[in-house]
Amino acid sequence: MRHVIFPSWLNLPTRDSRKKLWKRVRRIIFRNRRPLMTAIATAGCVLGVRYLGLLQPFELATFDVFIQQRPGESPDPRIVIVTIDDPDIEEMGSWPLSDADMAAMLKEIRSYNPRLIGLDIYRDISVGMGRAELRDVFETTPNLIGIEKIADDSSLGVHPPPLLEAQGQVGFNNVILDIDGHVRRSILFWQVEEETHRSFALQLVLAYLEAEGRGMAISPTDPNSILLGDTPLPSLQPNSGSYVGVDAGGYQILHLPRQNSQPFEMVSLTKLMRGDVDADLFRDRIVLIGSTAASLKDFFMTAHTDSLAGSARPISGVELQGHFISQLLSVALDGRSPVRFLADPLEIVWISSWAMLGVALSWKLRRSKYVIWLLLIVSTGLIGGCFIAFLGNWWVPILPALLTLWGGGLSVMLHTAYLQEELRKSKDFLQSVINTIPDPVFVKDRFQKWIVLNEAFAHFVGYAPISLLNQNDFNIFPIEQAEQLLEQDQYTLETGESSEAEVALTNLNGHTYQVAVKRSLHKDAAGNRFLVGIIHDITRQKQVEVELRRQTEELARTNAELKRSEDHLRHLAYHDGLTGLPNRDLFMEQLDHFISWAAEHDKLVSVLFLDLDGFKHINDTYGHAIGDLLLKAVARRLSNSLRSSDILGRFGGDEFVVLLPGIHSAEDIEIVARKLVTAVTQPFVLEQHQIHVTTSIGISFYPHHAQKPKELVDYADQAMYRAKEMGKNRYTLAKALLSDSSTASSS
């Protein structure tokens, strides 16, 4: 065998030296077990509270304070904002701006040769005169980026300008609010139905970087992160920084606003349209256009809008987009680092280390006034250090560290006071009261041997009292029970805390009891510790608990069966038995609900009444079984042709109804109707029979035709019969809105 000779300077420890080292470490840990356990408990409590999210509002407020205390920055020379405030709206004479006014504004800006134009104004439909002129501007301005709003839980969304969308010149301007309503995050990508959308700010930044010969790429070290320019831009995670379980969907980053009272050059719309603008102000810059009018209420609170004095100055949506763009450009072109966070394990170590420090300082000094002053000094250093780290774009948890520092220090101070009070207790007190208690009572010394016990305890275990003195559990009880009692006694002796535990004990006669043992620790003036235990027989109680548990489980099963039956009956009552679609009662309830919703939100609600053409002939020719299969197939095809928010129901026979909530215009309703007519016209193959069927559709919508659900359905029903009279396989609108000549058909 070949021997390996290590150099003398390596000094590898031998087996004996390792054993000695381990024994020494164990002794150190044992001697300091109280402060160590205090530190662990303090850190655990603070971490538990933190991961429940209870500290998040205060940590976010601390983040805001740090943002506000950063040194000021110069205005960003790459961005100019054209503002539209209330005087501008009054000057223009209307809001929204007409297509003609918007085209004139964009032409005026374009004449100054900006690098990019960001239109932070919704324009999903035409307004006033000038539609062709605005379309021409959209077609001839490749450096123009428009906006859309993606539908989310709070709104239905706003579509982008169709022409800009077709040209790929659109980005979403959705913002994410924290629990206090502030914007501290920006989202770059949003996945909607397997399609990735880019934000308005990112679209402008990427176009700007393209002219600089830079762009965006996947990070070679982390496939889930991107490189902006040459700088990694990792995405925000649910527990990044002081966030706890935040929704980090899409691709979010922490927003760092530009610290300046006037971060961007601003020009009013009125001044622009009068030509009173320096040509160099717009040349080769990003020009953002958006509302700053107080009447339009497009304002947001951010980390730098609340001051320490309590005043708040929200910023407009277009300014917020400017901050998003400025931050991304600074990362890509100026080498500005994005905000970085400690990994979760490092955060736990960071927070726990301050608990250790607080406990160590308090344990060593023991005198309260010195501990308080020292904790104040250390806290000041902690706050200053975290702020310096923040200036380097590191967000380090400060509030949990302060809580563990003070929690650990104060816990030791309170525990020391408690120990001093306990030392005043006397062993004589135990002697005087133990025999007055009818339950079995025992007293053990620190070696866990019985030194005092009453007659009830001796009777319980089946031994004479004299034979039990100076004995332990292993001399009386089975080894498994004795080990369990030893562990519970040791816990109380080491922690000094009272405890209560349920165990099984077998006495000398072989009878096993279920008992609850309550333990407490007592000390005399000399520091001797005594473990006092009281045993309560709970055998009968446990038997009752088992029976109650069995009855509870049976009751739970019965309730579950009743609930399933109730749900099944409700489904049968409100759904068609053949197709599974909502029946007349459920459809009318939902229609009534959406009419109320539409009245509050100024929306249209449409009802489409469908009847299959020639269905009776199909029943007579192929039989009712084929007819039923056809009805189910038609129901499936209609459902697949509708949005998830639309409602399809069956009134009976071959009559179907469709509810379209949140419709913008009558043209949208006709699009859906044509789609349904086309879908039904396609042949059905049922049990090797190719069956052709068509449908006639009547259309009504709220509020133009009727205000009540039944009237709205009746109008649609009447319109359906008119469609049949006109030749079937078509749709027609109710007469209350249009004349006969205005009906439309679909082949």
Residue, then its C-alpha position, 0 to 999 in steps of 0.5 A: m500500500r502506498h502511503v501519502i505523506f502530508p507536508s508538516w505545515l498542513n497540520l491535519p488533526t488526528r482522530d484523538s484531537r478531533k474527538k477532543l475538539w468535538k467535546r470542547v465544542r459540545r461543552i461550549i454549546f452546553r454552557n451557552r445553550r440558553p443564549l443560543m436557544t434564545a437567539i434561535a427562538t427570536a430569529g425564528c419568530v421574526l422570520g415566521v412573522r416576516y414570511l407571513g407577510l406581516l412586516q412587508p408594509f413596513e419594509l416597503a416603507t423603509f425602501d421608500v425612505f431609502i429611495q427618497q434619501r438617495p443623492g439627486e440625479s440630473p434630468d435624463p437628456r434622452i427623454v422629453i415629455v409632451t404633456i396634455d393638462d387641463p389648460d391644453i384640453e380647454e385650448m383644444g376644445s375636446w377630450p379625447l383629442s380628435d383624430a385630426d388634432m392627434a395627426a397634427m400633433l404627431k406631424e408637428i413632433r415628427s418635423y423635429n426629427p425625434r429618434l422615437i415617439g411614444l404615444d401614451i394615449y389610448r386610441d382603439i377607436s376613431v374620434g371625430m374628424g381626420r380618421a384618414e389623416l391619422r391613419d396616414v400618419f400611423e403608416t408613415t411614422p415607423n418610429l412611433i410606438g402606441i399603447e394597449k392595456i392588457a385585460d386583467d382582474s381589474s379591467l377589461g383592457v383597451h385594444p391598441p390602434p389596429l394599424l400600429e398593432a399590425q406594424g408591430q409598433v405597440g406595447f402595453n402600459n399596465v402597471i403593478l401596484d403593491i399592497d399599499g397602492h404604490v408602484r415599485r415594480s415594472i413589468l417588461f413581458w406579459q404572457v397572454e394565451e401563449e403570446t408574449h407581449r412587450s411593455f410600452a417602455l421596453q418597446l421604446v428602449l429596444a428601438y433606441l438601443e437598436a440605433e446604438g448597436r445594442g439590444m436584448a439577449i438571453s443571459p448565457t449564465d441564466p436562461n431565465s434572465i435577459l441581458l440589456g446591452d451587456t448588463p444582466l437584468p434578472s427578473l423579480q422573484p416572489n420573495s425578492g428583497s422584502y416581498v413575500g409571496v408577491d405575484a411575480g408573473g411575467y417578467q418584472i424588475l424592481h423600479l428605481p425612479r430617477q431622483n430629481s424634482q424635474p427628471f425630464e424636459m416637459v413641453s405642453l401641447t399648447k406650446l407645441m402646437r403654437g410652434d414655440v419649441d426649440a428644434d434641438l429639444f426633440r431632435d434624436r430623443i424619445v418624445l413621450i406624449g401623455s396626459t398630466a391633467a388632474s381631471l383625467k386622474d391618470f396618476f400613481m404613487t411611487a416610492h419617491t412621491d411620499s415625503l417624510a413630512g407626510s405629503a404626497r405628490p403622485i406622478s402622471g402615467v406618462e411620467l411613470q413610463g418615462h421613469f421606466i424607460s430611463q431606468l432601462l436605458s441607464v442599465a443598458l447604456d450607462g452601466r447602472s446596476p439593477v437592484r440586487f437581492l440576497a438569496d433566501p438562505l443568505e437572508i436567513v443567515w443575515i437576520s439570524s446573525w443579528a439575533m445572535l449579536g443581540v443575545a451575545l451583547s445582553w448575555k455578556l453585559r447583563r446590566s440593562k442600561y449598558v445593553i440599551w445604549l449598546l443596542l442603540i449604537v449597533s442599530t445606528g450602524l446597521i441602518g447606515g450600513c444598509f443605506i450604503a448597500f442600497l446606494g450600491n443597488w443592494w436591497v438588504p432586509i433592515l427591519p427584520a435585522l433590527l427586530t432580531l437584534w432588539g428581540g434577542g437582547l431584550s429576551v435575555m434581559l427579561h430571562t435574567a430577571y426571571l431567574q433572579e426571581e425564581l431563586r427566591k423560591s424555597k424548597d419548603f414550599l414544595q414540602s408544605v403543599i405536596n401532600t394536600i394534592p389528591d393527584p399523584v405528585f412527584v419531585k425530582d432533582r437535577f439528576q432526575k431522581w425522586i426526592v419527594l412524592n405523595e401517597a397518591f403517586a406511590h399508590f398509582v405506581g404500586y410501590a411503597p413510598i420509601s422504595l421509590l426515593n432516589q430511584n428514577d423512571f427506568n427502575i419502575f416503568p418499561i424502557e420505552q415509557a421511561e425514555q419518553l419521560l426522561e426526554q420530557d423531564q430533560y426539556t423542562l430542566e433545560t428550558g425552565e419552562s412549564s410543560e404538559a404532555e400526554v403519555a401511557l404509563t404501566n404500573l407494577n400490576g401491569h395496568t396501563y393508564q393514559v395520563a397527562v403529566k404537567r411539569s414545572l421547574h422550581k429553584d431555591a435560594a441556593g440555586n438548586r433546581f427541582l422538577v415538580g410533576i403532577i399526574h392526571d389520569i385521562t384514560r376515560q377522557k381518551q376513550v370518550e375522545v375516540e368515540l367523539r372522533r368516530q362520531t364526528e367522522e361519520l357526521a362529516r361523511t354524511n354532510a359531504e354526501l348531502k352537499r354532493s346531493e345538493d350540488h347535483l340537484r342545483h345543477l339539474a335545476y339550472h342546466d339543460g339535461l341534454t346539452g348541459l348548457p344553462n337553462r332558461d332560469l339560469f340564463m335569465e338570472q345571468l342576463d339580469h346580472f349583466i344588465s346591472w353590470a352594463a348599467e354601472h359601466d356604460k357597456l352593451v349587453s347583447v342577446l342572440f336568439l338562435d333556432l335551427d332551420g329544418f330541425k323537425h325534418i331531421n327528426d322525422t328523417y333520422g329519428h329523435a336519437i340523431g336529433d339529440l346528437l345533433l343538438k349536442a353537436v350544435a351546442r359544442r360548436l357554438s360554445n367553441s365559437l364564443r369567448s370564455s366570457d360569453i354565455l350559451g344557453r338552451f331554452g328547449g327544443d332547437e332554440f339556443v340563446v347567447l349572452l354577449p357581455g361587455i360588447h363595444s358596438a353593434e358591429d362587434i355583435e354582427i361579427v359574432a352572429r356571422k361566426l355562429v351562422t358559419a359554424v352551424t352551416q358546416p356539415f355534421v357527421l353523426e353515426q355515419h350520417q352527414i347532416h346539414v342544418t342552418t340557423s336563423i338568429g335574432i339579435s337585440f341588445y341593451p340598452h337600445h332595445a329594452q331595459k329588462p331581461k324578458e323584453l330583451v329576449d322577446y325582441a331577439d325572438q321576434a327578430m329570429y322569426r323575421a330572419k326565418e321569414m327572410g329566407k333563413n340561414r341568416y341573422t337580423l337585428a331587432k326592429a326597435l333599433l333598425s328598419d327592415s332594410s338594415t338587416a344583414s345576412s350571412s351565407 
